[in-house]
Amino acid sequence: MRARADVIVLGAGMVGVSVALHLQKRGRDVVLIDRREAGQETSYGNAGLIQREAVFPYTFPREFGTILSYALNNRRDAVYHLSALPRIAPWLFRYWQNSTPERVERSARALAPLMARCVEEHDALIAEAGAAARRVVHRGGWLNCFRSQESFHQAVADARRLDQYGVDYAALTGPQLRELEPHMSEAIIGAIHFRDSPTSSDPGLLTKAYADLFTRKGGRFCTGDARRLAAQPSGWSVATETGPIEACEEWWRSGLGPTTSFGHSVTIFRWRSSAATTCIMGRKAMPHSAIPCVMPMAASRWRR
């Protein structure tokens, strides 16, 4: 006999587990499915930043020299295969169109209210999840570090755009930075300290702590493969190790990842990596002492 649920969430990374918890709070019967344990894929190895400052989206570059360096595959942050260019060129053009300053500002205004709540939303989940979550979350913010005056001055200008959105940051000179981080290399000439963005020293463990909270509150976690999702007359079903799970009527998806298998074709631009989370639901669904450091391009991350 098939097990049933109001919602099936495919993908138990940070996005999937958070979606499952919030649907559960809204009274839905939720099943969370992943081929591995929670937080063992992309969420295991990410930077662990709760980015209160991430108001502006990543945009297509406007400077000719930067575009040329990408076109010649002379970048560390993106690589493409020439054979793929005919297929992705229309999407790249739309990406460029939507990266005008006017459209970026419009996106930022839409995103800002969500980012303003991200810390308090995580704080609520951390409080519920208990000691396992609290141990890996730190409140020192994070540092964006720079080796050249040009890149530092541009970063300061970019940070000032965040003033209207209430982001707490400080622009630090080299000496100021080394007062905060005495072992910082002299090659680092400045940094932006985003002070109200918490960090996690173990994002995979934090995701697992949230997943444990989900199951403690009555949610079901099953091992299964999203690629085995199938349409049924009554809705959608997916095979799991404990048998098929079915959700009725409608489905909705969120996040990034391959979509063709689910009847959608969406171009994905991967920045370092991407995670896939899919939600399938019925009609009743409700609408530390450590400071991580990042150096763009020649980048590394560490904690004090």
C-alpha positions, 0 to 999 in steps of 0.5 A: 500500500502506498504511503501518502502525504500532503507534501513531498520535499525532494532534497534534504539540503539546507533549502529542502529541510527548511522548506519541510520545517516551515510547511510542517509549521503550517500544518502540512503532513510532510515527507522529506526524501534524499538519497543520502542523509540530510546535509550530505550533498551541497550543504555539507561543503558550502561556506556556511554563511547566513548572508544578511548582506546578500541583497544584490544578485550575482550579475552579468559583468558590464565591463568589456575587459571582464567579459573578454576574460570570461569569453577566453576562459581566463577566469577561476570563478567560471569555466564553459565549454565552447560546444555549449555556447550555441545552446546557452547563448540566448540565456546568456543574452537574457542574463546580460539584459537583466543585469542592467543597474535599473533591473539589479536595483529592482531585484534588490528591492524585492530581495531585501525584505527576505534577507532582512528576515534570514537571521531571525528565521535561522535563530528561531530554528536554531533555538528549536533545534537545540545544542547541536545547532547552537554549537556550530553557529557563530556571531562574529560575522565574516570578512571579505578580504582584498589584495589590491587597492582597486578591488578594495575601493570597488568593494567599499563602493559596493558596500555603500549601496547596502546602506539603504537596506540596513546592513551592518558592515565596516570597511577595514584598512590593513592595520585595522584588519590585523587588529581584529585578525593578528595573523592576517598576511600583510598582503591583505590591504583591506577587508569588508567586515559584514558584522550581522551575518552569522556563520556556521563552522559545520553547515552539514551538521547544522542542516542535520540538526534542522532535519532532526528537529523535523523528525522530532516534530513528527515529520518523515524522512525517507531514503529515495532518489528524486529521479524516480519521481513519477506522475500518477492519476491522483498526483505524484509519487516517488519510490523510497527504500520503505515503499512508494510515497504519494502526494496529491494533486499539485506540485511546486518546485523551488531551488536549483538543479536539473529540471528536465526529469520533472517536465521542465527545462530551466537553464542553470548557471552554476556558481561553485555548485548548486542544490536541487530541492523540489516540493510536491504538495496538495491544494491546501498548501500555504501559500563564534569567536571565528570570523570566516574570511573570503578573498575574491578570486585568489580566495580562501576561507578560514576562521579566527 
